[in-house]
Amino acid sequence: MNRHLFQGIIVGLLFTAPITWIAASDALAEGDALTILPCSLLGLAAGVCIGALIAANFAMLEIEEQQHAPAHHSVHAHG
């Protein structure tokens, strides 16, 4: 796995965890057991979407760096 994609996944997970926790903690504050699971799943879905967008940004950065990198050509002497 390339460096930028790995970093994007890590940063995406760092955004996913608090979003899920905030959604679950709001449901826990209400005290209704039937709302905890849907709120947690909704928070997880939102966090995964945001995390995927962040990971995609890092992957696009990798692609852009590869396009602008100078090409390495080797010259062979025929003799």
PDB file of N, CA, C and O in Angstrom:
ATOM      1  N   MET A   1       0.855  -1.165   0.000  1.00  0.00           N
ATOM      2  CA  MET A   1       0.000   0.000   0.000  1.00  0.00           C
ATOM      3  C   MET A   1       0.905   1.233   0.000  1.00  0.00           C
ATOM      4  O   MET A   1       1.884   1.288   0.744  1.00  0.00           O
ATOM      5  N   ASN A   2       0.577   2.216  -0.831  1.00  0.00           N
ATOM      6  CA  ASN A   2       1.450   3.382  -0.875  1.00  0.00           C
ATOM      7  C   ASN A   2       1.230   4.272   0.351  1.00  0.00           C
ATOM      8  O   ASN A   2       0.242   4.143   1.073  1.00  0.00           O
ATOM      9  N   ARG A   3       2.161   5.151   0.550  1.00  0.00           N
ATOM     10  CA  ARG A   3       2.207   5.970   1.759  1.00  0.00           C
ATOM     11  C   ARG A   3       0.993   6.881   1.885  1.00  0.00           C
ATOM     12  O   ARG A   3       0.409   6.980   2.963  1.00  0.00           O
ATOM     13  N   HIS A   4       0.603   7.549   0.798  1.00  0.00           N
ATOM     14  CA  HIS A   4      -0.510   8.495   0.868  1.00  0.00           C
ATOM     15  C   HIS A   4      -1.839   7.800   1.127  1.00  0.00           C
ATOM     16  O   HIS A   4      -2.672   8.318   1.870  1.00  0.00           O
ATOM     17  N   LEU A   5      -2.046   6.651   0.534  1.00  0.00           N
ATOM     18  CA  LEU A   5      -3.287   5.921   0.765  1.00  0.00           C
ATOM     19  C   LEU A   5      -3.368   5.454   2.214  1.00  0.00           C
ATOM     20  O   LEU A   5      -4.425   5.536   2.838  1.00  0.00           O
ATOM     21  N   PHE A   6      -2.255   4.967   2.745  1.00  0.00           N
ATOM     22  CA  PHE A   6      -2.216   4.545   4.144  1.00  0.00           C
ATOM     23  C   PHE A   6      -2.512   5.718   5.069  1.00  0.00           C
ATOM     24  O   PHE A   6      -3.287   5.581   6.015  1.00  0.00           O
ATOM     25  N   GLN A   7      -1.902   6.867   4.804  1.00  0.00           N
ATOM     26  CA  GLN A   7      -2.154   8.057   5.614  1.00  0.00           C
ATOM     27  C   GLN A   7      -3.615   8.488   5.499  1.00  0.00           C
ATOM     28  O   GLN A   7      -4.222   8.900   6.488  1.00  0.00           O
ATOM     29  N   GLY A   8      -4.174   8.396   4.307  1.00  0.00           N
ATOM     30  CA  GLY A   8      -5.574   8.761   4.117  1.00  0.00           C
ATOM     31  C   GLY A   8      -6.508   7.869   4.898  1.00  0.00           C
ATOM     32  O   GLY A   8      -7.489   8.344   5.469  1.00  0.00           O
ATOM     33  N   ILE A   9      -6.219   6.579   4.930  1.00  0.00           N
ATOM     34  CA  ILE A   9      -7.059   5.652   5.686  1.00  0.00           C
ATOM     35  C   ILE A   9      -6.962   5.957   7.179  1.00  0.00           C
ATOM     36  O   ILE A   9      -7.973   5.941   7.880  1.00  0.00           O
ATOM     37  N   ILE A  10      -5.752   6.236   7.670  1.00  0.00           N
ATOM     38  CA  ILE A  10      -5.572   6.551   9.086  1.00  0.00           C
ATOM     39  C   ILE A  10      -6.324   7.831   9.452  1.00  0.00           C
ATOM     40  O   ILE A  10      -7.031   7.867  10.459  1.00  0.00           O
ATOM     41  N   VAL A  11      -6.177   8.874   8.646  1.00  0.00           N
ATOM     42  CA  VAL A  11      -6.871  10.138   8.931  1.00  0.00           C
ATOM     43  C   VAL A  11      -8.380   9.946   8.823  1.00  0.00           C
ATOM     44  O   VAL A  11      -9.134  10.509   9.616  1.00  0.00           O
ATOM     45  N   GLY A  12      -8.826   9.153   7.847  1.00  0.00           N
ATOM     46  CA  GLY A  12     -10.251   8.867   7.718  1.00  0.00           C
ATOM     47  C   GLY A  12     -10.798   8.161   8.943  1.00  0.00           C
ATOM     48  O   GLY A  12     -11.896   8.476   9.401  1.00  0.00           O
ATOM     49  N   LEU A  13     -10.040   7.201   9.485  1.00  0.00           N
ATOM     50  CA  LEU A  13     -10.473   6.505  10.700  1.00  0.00           C
ATOM     51  C   LEU A  13     -10.496   7.449  11.897  1.00  0.00           C
ATOM     52  O   LEU A  13     -11.346   7.317  12.777  1.00  0.00           O
ATOM     53  N   LEU A  14      -9.561   8.404  11.932  1.00  0.00           N
ATOM     54  CA  LEU A  14      -9.549   9.374  13.022  1.00  0.00           C
ATOM     55  C   LEU A  14     -10.773  10.283  12.976  1.00  0.00           C
ATOM     56  O   LEU A  14     -11.194  10.797  14.012  1.00  0.00           O
ATOM     57  N   PHE A  15     -11.350  10.490  11.793  1.00  0.00           N
ATOM     58  CA  PHE A  15     -12.587  11.247  11.689  1.00  0.00           C
ATOM     59  C   PHE A  15     -13.801  10.360  11.962  1.00  0.00           C
ATOM     60  O   PHE A  15     -14.790  10.821  12.531  1.00  0.00           O
ATOM     61  N   THR A  16     -13.733   9.106  11.565  1.00  0.00           N
ATOM     62  CA  THR A  16     -14.861   8.193  11.728  1.00  0.00           C
ATOM     63  C   THR A  16     -15.151   7.912  13.196  1.00  0.00           C
ATOM     64  O   THR A  16     -16.312   7.912  13.604  1.00  0.00           O
ATOM     65  N   ALA A  17     -14.125   7.676  13.986  1.00  0.00           N
ATOM     66  CA  ALA A  17     -14.312   7.310  15.388  1.00  0.00           C
ATOM     67  C   ALA A  17     -15.050   8.387  16.191  1.00  0.00           C
ATOM     68  O   ALA A  17     -16.012   8.056  16.884  1.00  0.00           O
ATOM     69  N   PRO A  18     -14.644   9.658  16.129  1.00  0.00           N
ATOM     70  CA  PRO A  18     -15.383  10.650  16.925  1.00  0.00           C
ATOM     71  C   PRO A  18     -16.807  10.892  16.427  1.00  0.00           C
ATOM     72  O   PRO A  18     -17.706  11.143  17.230  1.00  0.00           O
ATOM     73  N   ILE A  19     -17.020  10.821  15.120  1.00  0.00           N
ATOM     74  CA  ILE A  19     -18.370  11.022  14.601  1.00  0.00           C
ATOM     75  C   ILE A  19     -19.289   9.919  15.109  1.00  0.00           C
ATOM     76  O   ILE A  19     -20.416  10.187  15.528  1.00  0.00           O
ATOM     77  N   THR A  20     -18.812   8.691  15.073  1.00  0.00           N
ATOM     78  CA  THR A  20     -19.608   7.571  15.581  1.00  0.00           C
ATOM     79  C   THR A  20     -19.838   7.709  17.081  1.00  0.00           C
ATOM     80  O   THR A  20     -20.944   7.473  17.566  1.00  0.00           O
ATOM     81  N   TRP A  21     -18.804   8.088  17.811  1.00  0.00           N
ATOM     82  CA  TRP A  21     -18.933   8.228  19.262  1.00  0.00           C
ATOM     83  C   TRP A  21     -19.923   9.333  19.625  1.00  0.00           C
ATOM     84  O   TRP A  21     -20.723   9.161  20.544  1.00  0.00           O
ATOM     85  N   ILE A  22     -19.881  10.457  18.924  1.00  0.00           N
ATOM     86  CA  ILE A  22     -20.796  11.563  19.210  1.00  0.00           C
ATOM     87  C   ILE A  22     -22.243  11.131  18.960  1.00  0.00           C
ATOM     88  O   ILE A  22     -23.135  11.440  19.749  1.00  0.00           O
ATOM     89  N   ALA A  23     -22.464  10.422  17.866  1.00  0.00           N
ATOM     90  CA  ALA A  23     -23.824   9.952  17.577  1.00  0.00           C
ATOM     91  C   ALA A  23     -24.293   8.966  18.642  1.00  0.00           C
ATOM     92  O   ALA A  23     -25.442   9.031  19.078  1.00  0.00           O
ATOM     93  N   ALA A  24     -23.424   8.060  19.062  1.00  0.00           N
ATOM     94  CA  ALA A  24     -23.799   7.076  20.083  1.00  0.00           C
ATOM     95  C   ALA A  24     -23.993   7.741  21.444  1.00  0.00           C
ATOM     96  O   ALA A  24     -24.907   7.376  22.183  1.00  0.00           O
ATOM     97  N   SER A  25     -23.150   8.707  21.781  1.00  0.00           N
ATOM     98  CA  SER A  25     -23.270   9.357  23.088  1.00  0.00           C
ATOM     99  C   SER A  25     -24.537  10.204  23.170  1.00  0.00           C
ATOM    100  O   SER A  25     -25.138  10.315  24.239  1.00  0.00           O
ATOM    101  N   ASP A  26     -24.949  10.800  22.054  1.00  0.00           N
ATOM    102  CA  ASP A  26     -26.219  11.523  22.045  1.00  0.00           C
ATOM    103  C   ASP A  26     -27.381  10.580  22.313  1.00  0.00           C
ATOM    104  O   ASP A  26     -28.313  10.933  23.035  1.00  0.00           O
ATOM    105  N   ALA A  27     -27.333   9.389  21.739  1.00  0.00           N
ATOM    106  CA  ALA A  27     -28.386   8.403  21.985  1.00  0.00           C
ATOM    107  C   ALA A  27     -28.325   7.888  23.423  1.00  0.00           C
ATOM    108  O   ALA A  27     -29.363   7.649  24.042  1.00  0.00           O
ATOM    109  N   LEU A  28     -27.115   7.717  23.955  1.00  0.00           N
ATOM    110  CA  LEU A  28     -26.987   7.277  25.344  1.00  0.00           C
ATOM    111  C   LEU A  28     -27.527   8.323  26.313  1.00  0.00           C
ATOM    112  O   LEU A  28     -28.081   7.975  27.356  1.00  0.00           O
ATOM    113  N   ALA A  29     -27.370   9.595  25.978  1.00  0.00           N
ATOM    114  CA  ALA A  29     -27.878  10.656  26.833  1.00  0.00           C
ATOM    115  C   ALA A  29     -29.399  10.624  26.910  1.00  0.00           C
ATOM    116  O   ALA A  29     -29.986  10.960  27.939  1.00  0.00           O
ATOM    117  N   GLU A  30     -30.022  10.223  25.826  1.00  0.00           N
ATOM    118  CA  GLU A  30     -31.477  10.092  25.827  1.00  0.00           C
ATOM    119  C   GLU A  30     -31.920   8.922  26.691  1.00  0.00           C
ATOM    120  O   GLU A  30     -32.993   8.963  27.293  1.00  0.00           O
ATOM    121  N   GLY A  31     -31.101   7.878  26.756  1.00  0.00           N
ATOM    122  CA  GLY A  31     -31.393   6.737  27.596  1.00  0.00           C
ATOM    123  C   GLY A  31     -32.284   5.692  26.955  1.00  0.00           C
ATOM    124  O   GLY A  31     -32.600   4.686  27.591  1.00  0.00           O
ATOM    125  N   ASP A  32     -32.691   5.898  25.732  1.00  0.00           N
ATOM    126  CA  ASP A  32     -33.556   4.949  25.050  1.00  0.00           C
ATOM    127  C   ASP A  32     -32.691   3.917  24.322  1.00  0.00           C
ATOM    128  O   ASP A  32     -31.899   4.267  23.448  1.00  0.00           O
ATOM    129  N   ALA A  33     -32.847   2.664  24.685  1.00  0.00           N
ATOM    130  CA  ALA A  33     -32.017   1.605  24.105  1.00  0.00           C
ATOM    131  C   ALA A  33     -32.315   1.392  22.628  1.00  0.00           C
ATOM    132  O   ALA A  33     -31.440   0.948  21.884  1.00  0.00           O
ATOM    133  N   LEU A  34     -33.523   1.698  22.190  1.00  0.00           N
ATOM    134  CA  LEU A  34     -33.881   1.487  20.785  1.00  0.00           C
ATOM    135  C   LEU A  34     -33.256   2.528  19.862  1.00  0.00           C
ATOM    136  O   LEU A  34     -33.184   2.312  18.652  1.00  0.00           O
ATOM    137  N   THR A  35     -32.811   3.633  20.402  1.00  0.00           N
ATOM    138  CA  THR A  35     -32.212   4.655  19.555  1.00  0.00           C
ATOM    139  C   THR A  35     -30.693   4.550  19.476  1.00  0.00           C
ATOM    140  O   THR A  35     -30.081   5.163  18.602  1.00  0.00           O
ATOM    141  N   ILE A  36     -30.089   3.799  20.354  1.00  0.00           N
ATOM    142  CA  ILE A  36     -28.620   3.722  20.379  1.00  0.00           C
ATOM    143  C   ILE A  36     -28.078   3.089  19.102  1.00  0.00           C
ATOM    144  O   ILE A  36     -27.163   3.634  18.485  1.00  0.00           O
ATOM    145  N   LEU A  37     -28.631   1.944  18.697  1.00  0.00           N
ATOM    146  CA  LEU A  37     -28.131   1.254  17.508  1.00  0.00           C
ATOM    147  C   LEU A  37     -28.327   2.064  16.229  1.00  0.00           C
ATOM    148  O   LEU A  37     -27.373   2.226  15.469  1.00  0.00           O
ATOM    149  N   PRO A  38     -29.534   2.580  15.964  1.00  0.00           N
ATOM    150  CA  PRO A  38     -29.677   3.369  14.725  1.00  0.00           C
ATOM    151  C   PRO A  38     -28.804   4.617  14.697  1.00  0.00           C
ATOM    152  O   PRO A  38     -28.235   4.958  13.660  1.00  0.00           O
ATOM    153  N   CYS A  39     -28.699   5.296  15.835  1.00  0.00           N
ATOM    154  CA  CYS A  39     -27.859   6.499  15.879  1.00  0.00           C
ATOM    155  C   CYS A  39     -26.393   6.149  15.678  1.00  0.00           C
ATOM    156  O   CYS A  39     -25.660   6.868  14.999  1.00  0.00           O
ATOM    157  N   SER A  40     -25.969   5.034  16.275  1.00  0.00           N
ATOM    158  CA  SER A  40     -24.580   4.600  16.095  1.00  0.00           C
ATOM    159  C   SER A  40     -24.307   4.233  14.644  1.00  0.00           C
ATOM    160  O   SER A  40     -23.267   4.591  14.092  1.00  0.00           O
ATOM    161  N   LEU A  41     -25.243   3.518  14.028  1.00  0.00           N
ATOM    162  CA  LEU A  41     -25.057   3.132  12.625  1.00  0.00           C
ATOM    163  C   LEU A  41     -25.072   4.346  11.709  1.00  0.00           C
ATOM    164  O   LEU A  41     -24.305   4.412  10.748  1.00  0.00           O
ATOM    165  N   LEU A  42     -25.932   5.297  11.997  1.00  0.00           N
ATOM    166  CA  LEU A  42     -25.966   6.517  11.193  1.00  0.00           C
ATOM    167  C   LEU A  42     -24.668   7.304  11.354  1.00  0.00           C
ATOM    168  O   LEU A  42     -24.123   7.814  10.375  1.00  0.00           O
ATOM    169  N   GLY A  43     -24.179   7.402  12.576  1.00  0.00           N
ATOM    170  CA  GLY A  43     -22.901   8.072  12.809  1.00  0.00           C
ATOM    171  C   GLY A  43     -21.755   7.345  12.134  1.00  0.00           C
ATOM    172  O   GLY A  43     -20.854   7.971  11.577  1.00  0.00           O
ATOM    173  N   LEU A  44     -21.792   6.008  12.186  1.00  0.00           N
ATOM    174  CA  LEU A  44     -20.748   5.222  11.520  1.00  0.00           C
ATOM    175  C   LEU A  44     -20.796   5.424  10.010  1.00  0.00           C
ATOM    176  O   LEU A  44     -19.755   5.570   9.368  1.00  0.00           O
ATOM    177  N   ALA A  45     -21.996   5.433   9.444  1.00  0.00           N
ATOM    178  CA  ALA A  45     -22.126   5.649   7.995  1.00  0.00           C
ATOM    179  C   ALA A  45     -21.615   7.029   7.601  1.00  0.00           C
ATOM    180  O   ALA A  45     -20.911   7.167   6.601  1.00  0.00           O
ATOM    181  N   ALA A  46     -21.962   8.043   8.374  1.00  0.00           N
ATOM    182  CA  ALA A  46     -21.481   9.398   8.078  1.00  0.00           C
ATOM    183  C   ALA A  46     -19.967   9.474   8.221  1.00  0.00           C
ATOM    184  O   ALA A  46     -19.291  10.088   7.394  1.00  0.00           O
ATOM    185  N   GLY A  47     -19.438   8.857   9.260  1.00  0.00           N
ATOM    186  CA  GLY A  47     -17.991   8.867   9.464  1.00  0.00           C
ATOM    187  C   GLY A  47     -17.244   8.142   8.366  1.00  0.00           C
ATOM    188  O   GLY A  47     -16.188   8.595   7.926  1.00  0.00           O
ATOM    189  N   VAL A  48     -17.787   7.012   7.917  1.00  0.00           N
ATOM    190  CA  VAL A  48     -17.138   6.257   6.839  1.00  0.00           C
ATOM    191  C   VAL A  48     -17.159   7.065   5.545  1.00  0.00           C
ATOM    192  O   VAL A  48     -16.180   7.063   4.799  1.00  0.00           O
ATOM    193  N   CYS A  49     -18.263   7.754   5.274  1.00  0.00           N
ATOM    194  CA  CYS A  49     -18.329   8.582   4.067  1.00  0.00           C
ATOM    195  C   CYS A  49     -17.284   9.698   4.102  1.00  0.00           C
ATOM    196  O   CYS A  49     -16.577   9.925   3.120  1.00  0.00           O
ATOM    197  N   ILE A  50     -17.195  10.384   5.224  1.00  0.00           N
ATOM    198  CA  ILE A  50     -16.200  11.453   5.352  1.00  0.00           C
ATOM    199  C   ILE A  50     -14.792  10.867   5.308  1.00  0.00           C
ATOM    200  O   ILE A  50     -13.905  11.431   4.666  1.00  0.00           O
ATOM    201  N   GLY A  51     -14.585   9.757   5.977  1.00  0.00           N
ATOM    202  CA  GLY A  51     -13.271   9.109   5.948  1.00  0.00           C
ATOM    203  C   GLY A  51     -12.872   8.661   4.556  1.00  0.00           C
ATOM    204  O   GLY A  51     -11.706   8.768   4.178  1.00  0.00           O
ATOM    205  N   ALA A  52     -13.837   8.159   3.785  1.00  0.00           N
ATOM    206  CA  ALA A  52     -13.544   7.743   2.409  1.00  0.00           C
ATOM    207  C   ALA A  52     -13.179   8.938   1.551  1.00  0.00           C
ATOM    208  O   ALA A  52     -12.290   8.837   0.706  1.00  0.00           O
ATOM    209  N   LEU A  53     -13.840  10.060   1.746  1.00  0.00           N
ATOM    210  CA  LEU A  53     -13.488  11.266   0.992  1.00  0.00           C
ATOM    211  C   LEU A  53     -12.072  11.739   1.334  1.00  0.00           C
ATOM    212  O   LEU A  53     -11.326  12.172   0.456  1.00  0.00           O
ATOM    213  N   ILE A  54     -11.718  11.653   2.588  1.00  0.00           N
ATOM    214  CA  ILE A  54     -10.363  12.044   2.998  1.00  0.00           C
ATOM    215  C   ILE A  54      -9.337  11.093   2.396  1.00  0.00           C
ATOM    216  O   ILE A  54      -8.305  11.535   1.892  1.00  0.00           O
ATOM    217  N   ALA A  55      -9.610   9.792   2.442  1.00  0.00           N
ATOM    218  CA  ALA A  55      -8.692   8.816   1.847  1.00  0.00           C
ATOM    219  C   ALA A  55      -8.570   9.033   0.347  1.00  0.00           C
ATOM    220  O   ALA A  55      -7.482   8.898  -0.212  1.00  0.00           O
ATOM    221  N   ALA A  56      -9.680   9.369  -0.310  1.00  0.00           N
ATOM    222  CA  ALA A  56      -9.636   9.636  -1.751  1.00  0.00           C
ATOM    223  C   ALA A  56      -8.780  10.865  -2.051  1.00  0.00           C
ATOM    224  O   ALA A  56      -8.070  10.896  -3.056  1.00  0.00           O
ATOM    225  N   ASN A  57      -8.844  11.875  -1.186  1.00  0.00           N
ATOM    226  CA  ASN A  57      -7.999  13.058  -1.372  1.00  0.00           C
ATOM    227  C   ASN A  57      -6.524  12.696  -1.299  1.00  0.00           C
ATOM    228  O   ASN A  57      -5.727  13.172  -2.107  1.00  0.00           O
ATOM    229  N   PHE A  58      -6.156  11.861  -0.342  1.00  0.00           N
ATOM    230  CA  PHE A  58      -4.768  11.440  -0.218  1.00  0.00           C
ATOM    231  C   PHE A  58      -4.349  10.595  -1.431  1.00  0.00           C
ATOM    232  O   PHE A  58      -3.217  10.710  -1.900  1.00  0.00           O
ATOM    233  N   ALA A  59      -5.252   9.751  -1.938  1.00  0.00           N
ATOM    234  CA  ALA A  59      -4.935   8.941  -3.114  1.00  0.00           C
ATOM    235  C   ALA A  59      -4.758   9.832  -4.340  1.00  0.00           C
ATOM    236  O   ALA A  59      -3.877   9.585  -5.163  1.00  0.00           O
ATOM    237  N   MET A  60      -5.583  10.859  -4.466  1.00  0.00           N
ATOM    238  CA  MET A  60      -5.436  11.788  -5.587  1.00  0.00           C
ATOM    239  C   MET A  60      -4.124  12.556  -5.494  1.00  0.00           C
ATOM    240  O   MET A  60      -3.508  12.866  -6.514  1.00  0.00           O
ATOM    241  N   LEU A  61      -3.698  12.862  -4.277  1.00  0.00           N
ATOM    242  CA  LEU A  61      -2.405  13.521  -4.085  1.00  0.00           C
ATOM    243  C   LEU A  61      -1.277  12.633  -4.586  1.00  0.00           C
ATOM    244  O   LEU A  61      -0.340  13.112  -5.225  1.00  0.00           O
ATOM    245  N   GLU A  62      -1.367  11.328  -4.295  1.00  0.00           N
ATOM    246  CA  GLU A  62      -0.355  10.377  -4.769  1.00  0.00           C
ATOM    247  C   GLU A  62      -0.326  10.336  -6.296  1.00  0.00           C
ATOM    248  O   GLU A  62       0.750  10.342  -6.894  1.00  0.00           O
ATOM    249  N   ILE A  63      -1.482  10.295  -6.919  1.00  0.00           N
ATOM    250  CA  ILE A  63      -1.558  10.255  -8.387  1.00  0.00           C
ATOM    251  C   ILE A  63      -0.970  11.529  -8.976  1.00  0.00           C
ATOM    252  O   ILE A  63      -0.239  11.483  -9.965  1.00  0.00           O
ATOM    253  N   GLU A  64      -1.290  12.669  -8.365  1.00  0.00           N
ATOM    254  CA  GLU A  64      -0.763  13.945  -8.860  1.00  0.00           C
ATOM    255  C   GLU A  64       0.752  14.005  -8.725  1.00  0.00           C
ATOM    256  O   GLU A  64       1.431  14.512  -9.618  1.00  0.00           O
ATOM    257  N   GLU A  65       1.289  13.497  -7.628  1.00  0.00           N
ATOM    258  CA  GLU A  65       2.740  13.488  -7.457  1.00  0.00           C
ATOM    259  C   GLU A  65       3.407  12.568  -8.469  1.00  0.00           C
ATOM    260  O   GLU A  65       4.498  12.873  -8.950  1.00  0.00           O
ATOM    261  N   GLN A  66       2.774  11.452  -8.801  1.00  0.00           N
ATOM    262  CA  GLN A  66       3.342  10.538  -9.788  1.00  0.00           C
ATOM    263  C   GLN A  66       3.337  11.154 -11.177  1.00  0.00           C
ATOM    264  O   GLN A  66       4.252  10.901 -11.962  1.00  0.00           O
ATOM    265  N   GLN A  67       2.335  11.953 -11.498  1.00  0.00           N
ATOM    266  CA  GLN A  67       2.263  12.581 -12.817  1.00  0.00           C
ATOM    267  C   GLN A  67       3.305  13.665 -12.980  1.00  0.00           C
ATOM    268  O   GLN A  67       3.815  13.877 -14.081  1.00  0.00           O
ATOM    269  N   HIS A  68       3.630  14.357 -11.897  1.00  0.00           N
ATOM    270  CA  HIS A  68       4.592  15.452 -11.980  1.00  0.00           C
ATOM    271  C   HIS A  68       6.017  15.025 -11.685  1.00  0.00           C
ATOM    272  O   HIS A  68       6.936  15.840 -11.764  1.00  0.00           O
ATOM    273  N   ALA A  69       6.213  13.769 -11.348  1.00  0.00           N
ATOM    274  CA  ALA A  69       7.563  13.274 -11.078  1.00  0.00           C
ATOM    275  C   ALA A  69       8.335  13.170 -12.395  1.00  0.00           C
ATOM    276  O   ALA A  69       7.778  12.747 -13.408  1.00  0.00           O
ATOM    277  N   PRO A  70       9.593  13.548 -12.384  1.00  0.00           N
ATOM    278  CA  PRO A  70      10.373  13.433 -13.616  1.00  0.00           C
ATOM    279  C   PRO A  70      10.579  11.961 -13.981  1.00  0.00           C
ATOM    280  O   PRO A  70      10.819  11.108 -13.127  1.00  0.00           O
ATOM    281  N   ALA A  71      10.477  11.708 -15.263  1.00  0.00           N
ATOM    282  CA  ALA A  71      10.652  10.328 -15.745  1.00  0.00           C
ATOM    283  C   ALA A  71      12.128   9.971 -15.713  1.00  0.00           C
ATOM    284  O   ALA A  71      12.986  10.779 -16.067  1.00  0.00           O
ATOM    285  N   HIS A  72      12.403   8.772 -15.291  1.00  0.00           N
ATOM    286  CA  HIS A  72      13.784   8.287 -15.245  1.00  0.00           C
ATOM    287  C   HIS A  72      14.035   7.432 -16.479  1.00  0.00           C
ATOM    288  O   HIS A  72      13.479   6.343 -16.621  1.00  0.00           O
ATOM    289  N   HIS A  73      14.862   7.931 -17.349  1.00  0.00           N
ATOM    290  CA  HIS A  73      15.209   7.187 -18.548  1.00  0.00           C
ATOM    291  C   HIS A  73      16.673   6.790 -18.465  1.00  0.00           C
ATOM    292  O   HIS A  73      17.536   7.605 -18.142  1.00  0.00           O
ATOM    293  N   SER A  74      16.931   5.550 -18.756  1.00  0.00           N
ATOM    294  CA  SER A  74      18.322   5.133 -18.756  1.00  0.00           C
ATOM    295  C   SER A  74      18.821   5.118 -20.197  1.00  0.00           C
ATOM    296  O   SER A  74      18.122   4.703 -21.121  1.00  0.00           O
ATOM    297  N   VAL A  75      20.050   5.584 -20.348  1.00  0.00           N
ATOM    298  CA  VAL A  75      20.658   5.656 -21.674  1.00  0.00           C
ATOM    299  C   VAL A  75      21.723   4.560 -21.735  1.00  0.00           C
ATOM    300  O   VAL A  75      22.634   4.510 -20.909  1.00  0.00           O
ATOM    301  N   HIS A  76      21.589   3.696 -22.721  1.00  0.00           N
ATOM    302  CA  HIS A  76      22.550   2.630 -22.910  1.00  0.00           C
ATOM    303  C   HIS A  76      23.479   2.967 -24.059  1.00  0.00           C
ATOM    304  O   HIS A  76      23.035   3.351 -25.141  1.00  0.00           O
ATOM    305  N   ALA A  77      24.781   2.818 -23.812  1.00  0.00           N
ATOM    306  CA  ALA A  77      25.752   3.083 -24.863  1.00  0.00           C
ATOM    307  C   ALA A  77      25.934   1.805 -25.684  1.00  0.00           C
ATOM    308  O   ALA A  77      26.151   0.723 -25.138  1.00  0.00           O
ATOM    309  N   HIS A  78      25.843   1.954 -26.982  1.00  0.00           N
ATOM    310  CA  HIS A  78      26.063   0.815 -27.881  1.00  0.00           C
ATOM    311  C   HIS A  78      27.490   0.909 -28.387  1.00  0.00           C
ATOM    312  O   HIS A  78      27.927   1.939 -28.900  1.00  0.00           O
ATOM    313  N   GLY A  79      28.185  -0.172 -28.232  1.00  0.00           N
ATOM    314  CA  GLY A  79      29.566  -0.035 -28.634  1.00  0.00           C
ATOM    315  C   GLY A  79      30.156  -1.170 -29.292  1.00  0.00           C
ATOM    316  O   GLY A  79      31.329  -1.127 -29.664  1.00  0.00           O
TER     317      GLY A  79
END
